[in-house]
């Protein structure tokens, strides 16, 4: 089976693939202070609970694919693959890795690995033109051309960042649960903040995607809009432009990139 690891700024998502099917997944906090040994213990604890894997670290794992937006964690995961999975083929997404998606940016190295991986999966699953909206630490909008090229994107503050900023900077505000309020017009401070977050982000998604689609295609209706990320469900029912929801888009992209590179590793 293939172990895929998507390291984000806030959370790390792990997925276990049996062929093309994801059979297990885990979400843990991203901690840049964790050493390779600590990460290995954590992996052993998670995967040791799965019935299809053996008791020893690495039993049942035939390959590993990793992308990370946190360089220090990528360094430690590289050490994990070397020390604890030495006999298992591993693909770490970084410059030089074959993705099959041309990057039309002034400096392609600036683009986060997860955003390229999302584009890979979007092209494979839905074709182009497409826009991927990833609700993570930041809310990112990534454009894929009709020819399957990464055309660029938009980066906006994420939902959790916005909630935290309101709680810290607002003298009479506080941190709140991210949830859909009873009504758009809040009847108390908490509901008013929840409304601003949920419907404010839904309006942002509709507005940004509409403008991107008009630049991306002659007919904006030809653009497929895919939502992913842990907080996507909060906006799905309110944003009118989203066509597809694929929570494992990045993990699927990692599987595809692994398959395209494993013969070269």
C-alpha positions as CSV (number, residue, x, y, z in Angstrom):
1,X,0.0,0.0,0.0
2,X,1.0,3.6,-0.6
3,X,1.4,6.0,2.3
4,X,0.7,9.7,1.3
5,X,1.6,12.6,3.6
6,X,0.4,16.2,3.0
7,X,2.1,18.6,5.5
8,X,0.3,21.9,5.9
9,X,1.1,24.8,8.1
10,X,-1.5,23.8,10.7
11,X,-2.4,20.2,10.0
12,X,-0.8,17.1,8.4
13,X,-3.1,14.8,6.6
14,X,-2.0,11.2,6.0
15,X,-3.7,8.8,3.6
16,X,-3.3,5.1,2.9
17,X,-4.0,3.9,-0.6
18,X,-4.7,0.4,-1.7
19,X,-4.4,0.8,-5.5
20,X,-6.5,3.8,-6.4
21,X,-8.7,3.6,-3.3
22,X,-8.0,5.5,-0.1
23,X,-8.7,3.0,2.7
24,X,-7.6,5.0,5.7
25,X,-6.7,8.5,6.6
26,X,-5.5,10.5,9.7
27,X,-5.2,14.2,10.5
28,X,-2.6,15.4,13.1
29,X,-1.3,18.8,14.1
30,X,1.8,20.0,12.3
31,X,4.7,20.6,14.7
32,X,7.9,21.9,13.2
33,X,9.8,20.9,16.4
34,X,9.1,17.2,16.0
35,X,12.2,15.2,15.2
36,X,12.5,12.3,12.7
37,X,12.4,9.8,15.6
38,X,9.2,11.4,17.0
39,X,7.6,11.3,13.6
40,X,8.5,7.7,13.2
41,X,6.9,6.8,16.6
42,X,3.8,8.8,15.6
43,X,3.5,7.0,12.3
44,X,3.9,3.6,14.0
45,X,1.2,4.4,16.5
46,X,-1.3,5.4,13.8
47,X,-0.6,2.7,11.3
48,X,-0.3,0.0,13.9
49,X,-4.0,0.2,14.5
50,X,-4.8,-0.6,10.8
51,X,-5.7,-4.3,10.2
52,X,-4.1,-4.4,6.8
53,X,-0.7,-3.4,8.1
54,X,1.8,-5.4,10.2
55,X,3.0,-4.6,13.7
56,X,6.4,-3.5,12.7
57,X,7.0,0.0,11.2
58,X,6.9,-0.3,7.5
59,X,5.1,-3.6,7.3
60,X,2.6,-3.5,4.4
61,X,3.9,-0.1,3.0
62,X,5.1,-0.4,-0.6
63,X,5.7,3.3,-1.2
64,X,5.6,6.8,0.3
65,X,4.7,10.1,-1.3
66,X,5.2,13.4,0.6
67,X,4.6,17.1,0.0
68,X,5.2,19.8,2.6
69,X,4.7,23.6,2.9
70,X,7.0,23.5,6.0
71,X,10.6,23.0,5.1
72,X,11.8,21.8,8.5
73,X,9.2,19.1,8.6
74,X,10.1,18.0,5.1
75,X,13.7,17.7,6.2
76,X,12.7,15.4,9.2
77,X,10.4,13.3,7.0
78,X,13.2,12.8,4.6
79,X,15.2,11.4,7.5
80,X,12.2,9.2,8.5
81,X,12.1,7.6,5.0
82,X,15.9,7.1,5.1
83,X,16.2,5.6,8.6
84,X,12.9,3.7,9.0
85,X,11.7,3.0,5.5
86,X,15.0,2.5,3.8
87,X,13.8,-0.3,1.5
88,X,10.5,1.5,0.6
89,X,10.5,3.7,-2.6
90,X,9.8,7.3,-1.6
91,X,8.9,10.4,-3.6
92,X,9.2,13.8,-2.0
93,X,7.7,16.6,-4.0
94,X,10.3,19.3,-4.7
95,X,12.0,20.9,-7.7
96,X,12.9,18.2,-10.2
97,X,10.0,15.9,-9.5
98,X,7.9,15.0,-12.5
99,X,4.3,16.2,-12.1
100,X,3.1,16.4,-15.7
101,X,1.7,19.9,-15.0
102,X,3.7,22.9,-16.6
103,X,3.9,25.9,-14.2
104,X,3.2,29.2,-15.8
105,X,4.6,31.4,-13.0
106,X,7.3,34.1,-12.9
107,X,9.2,31.9,-10.4
108,X,7.8,28.3,-10.4
109,X,9.8,27.5,-7.2
110,X,7.7,29.9,-5.3
111,X,4.5,27.9,-5.7
112,X,3.7,25.6,-2.8
113,X,4.0,21.9,-3.4
114,X,0.5,21.2,-2.2
115,X,-0.9,23.7,-4.8
116,X,0.9,22.0,-7.7
117,X,-0.3,18.6,-6.4
118,X,-3.9,19.8,-6.2
119,X,-3.5,20.9,-9.9
120,X,-2.2,17.4,-10.8
121,X,-5.3,15.8,-9.2
122,X,-7.7,18.3,-10.7
123,X,-6.4,17.7,-14.2
124,X,-6.6,13.9,-13.8
125,X,-10.1,13.9,-12.2
126,X,-11.9,16.8,-14.0
127,X,-9.7,18.1,-16.8
128,X,-9.2,21.8,-17.5
129,X,-10.0,24.6,-17.2
130,X,-10.5,24.3,-13.5
131,X,-10.1,26.2,-10.3
132,X,-9.2,24.6,-7.0
133,X,-10.3,26.3,-3.8
134,X,-8.3,24.9,-0.8
135,X,-9.6,25.9,2.6
136,X,-6.5,25.5,4.8
137,X,-4.4,27.9,6.9
138,X,-4.7,30.2,3.9
139,X,-7.6,30.0,1.4
140,X,-5.9,29.4,-1.9
141,X,-7.4,29.6,-5.4
142,X,-5.4,27.8,-8.1
143,X,-6.2,28.1,-11.8
144,X,-5.6,25.2,-14.3
145,X,-5.8,26.0,-18.0
146,X,-7.6,24.0,-20.6
147,X,-4.2,22.5,-21.6
148,X,-3.6,21.3,-18.0
149,X,-1.2,24.0,-17.1
150,X,-0.9,25.7,-13.7
151,X,-1.8,29.2,-14.7
152,X,-1.5,31.0,-11.3
153,X,-3.6,31.7,-8.3
154,X,-4.8,33.8,-5.4
155,X,-3.9,33.6,-1.7
156,X,-6.3,34.9,1.0
157,X,-6.3,34.7,4.8
158,X,-7.8,31.4,5.9
159,X,-10.9,30.9,8.0
160,X,-9.1,29.9,11.2
161,X,-6.6,32.8,10.8
162,X,-9.5,35.3,10.5
163,X,-11.4,33.9,13.5
164,X,-8.2,34.1,15.6
165,X,-7.5,37.7,14.4
166,X,-11.0,38.8,15.4
167,X,-10.6,37.3,18.9
168,X,-7.2,38.8,19.4
169,X,-7.7,42.3,17.9
170,X,-11.3,42.9,18.9
171,X,-11.5,44.3,22.4
172,X,-15.0,43.0,23.0
173,X,-14.7,39.9,20.8
174,X,-13.4,36.4,21.6
175,X,-12.5,33.2,19.9
176,X,-15.6,31.3,18.7
177,X,-16.5,27.9,17.3
178,X,-16.6,27.9,13.5
179,X,-20.1,26.9,12.8
180,X,-23.1,28.0,10.7
181,X,-25.3,30.4,12.6
182,X,-29.1,30.1,12.9
183,X,-29.6,33.2,10.6
184,X,-27.5,35.6,8.6
185,X,-28.5,38.4,10.9
186,X,-26.9,37.5,14.2
187,X,-28.9,37.8,17.4
188,X,-25.7,37.8,19.6
189,X,-22.0,38.5,19.2
190,X,-21.1,34.9,18.7
191,X,-23.7,34.4,15.9
192,X,-22.8,37.7,14.3
193,X,-19.1,36.6,14.1
194,X,-20.1,33.2,12.8
195,X,-22.2,34.8,10.2
196,X,-19.4,37.1,9.1
197,X,-17.0,34.2,8.8
198,X,-19.3,31.7,7.0
199,X,-21.1,34.1,4.7
200,X,-18.2,36.4,4.3
201,X,-16.0,33.6,3.0
202,X,-18.8,32.2,0.8
203,X,-19.1,35.7,-0.8
204,X,-15.3,35.8,-1.2
205,X,-15.2,32.5,-2.9
206,X,-18.0,33.4,-5.3
207,X,-16.4,36.8,-6.1
208,X,-12.8,35.6,-6.6
209,X,-13.8,32.5,-8.6
210,X,-16.1,34.5,-10.9
211,X,-13.2,36.9,-11.7
212,X,-10.7,34.1,-12.2
213,X,-13.1,32.1,-14.4
214,X,-13.5,35.1,-16.7
215,X,-9.8,35.4,-17.1
216,X,-9.2,31.6,-17.5
217,X,-11.8,30.7,-20.2
218,X,-13.8,32.4,-22.9
219,X,-16.9,30.8,-21.4
220,X,-16.6,30.9,-17.6
221,X,-19.2,28.1,-17.4
222,X,-16.6,25.7,-18.8
223,X,-14.5,26.1,-15.7
224,X,-14.9,23.3,-13.1
225,X,-14.6,24.6,-9.5
226,X,-13.3,22.0,-7.0
227,X,-13.3,22.6,-3.2
228,X,-10.9,20.8,-0.9
229,X,-9.4,21.3,2.6
230,X,-10.5,20.6,6.1
231,X,-12.8,23.6,6.4
232,X,-14.4,23.3,3.0
233,X,-17.7,21.9,4.4
234,X,-18.4,25.2,6.2
235,X,-18.7,27.0,2.9
236,X,-20.0,24.3,0.6
237,X,-23.6,25.0,1.1
238,X,-23.3,28.8,0.8
239,X,-20.9,29.3,-2.1
240,X,-22.8,29.1,-5.4
241,X,-19.8,28.5,-7.7
242,X,-18.4,25.2,-6.3
243,X,-19.1,22.3,-8.6
244,X,-17.2,19.5,-6.9
245,X,-16.0,18.6,-3.3
246,X,-13.0,16.3,-3.1
247,X,-11.6,16.2,0.4
248,X,-8.7,14.0,-0.5
249,X,-7.6,16.0,-3.6
250,X,-4.0,16.5,-2.4
251,X,-3.6,12.9,-1.4
252,X,-4.9,11.7,-4.7
253,X,-2.4,14.1,-6.4
254,X,0.4,12.6,-4.3
255,X,-0.6,9.1,-5.5
256,X,-0.5,10.3,-9.1
257,X,2.9,12.0,-8.7
258,X,4.3,8.9,-7.0
259,X,3.1,6.7,-10.0
260,X,4.8,9.1,-12.4
261,X,8.1,9.1,-10.6
262,X,8.6,5.7,-9.0
263,X,10.3,4.3,-12.0
264,X,12.9,7.0,-11.7
265,X,13.6,6.6,-7.9
